[in-house]
């Protein structure tokens, strides 16, 4: 089981290094605003599901619910403070905030997985 955790962390590191290297090869004027860390929410969601899918409590569903509640709060805050939602700015902000939230949730899942194991 520890091999699964180590392989997940290695996959994350490999993806970050590989995407950073690919991004550096693209000329600056053709680069998108996306960074290598923007793949983290997808990987974190997948790996959290893998670690917690056999647990008796609905851990993964709870994490998704918390993420969605945070998303609704961020959307309301952004709309009320700026008066409008400019999608190109908001979605980038939302995705980066999701990265932070999901990485924290992934670390909590790892700790819970280690405690349960």
Secondary structure, DSSP 8 states (H G I E B T S, - for coil): -HHHHHHHHHHHHHHHHHHHHHHHHS-GGG--S--GGGGHHHHHHHHHHHHHTT-SS-HHHHHHHHHHHHHHHHHHHHHHHHSS--HHHHHHHHHHHHHHHHHHHHHHHHHHHHHH-
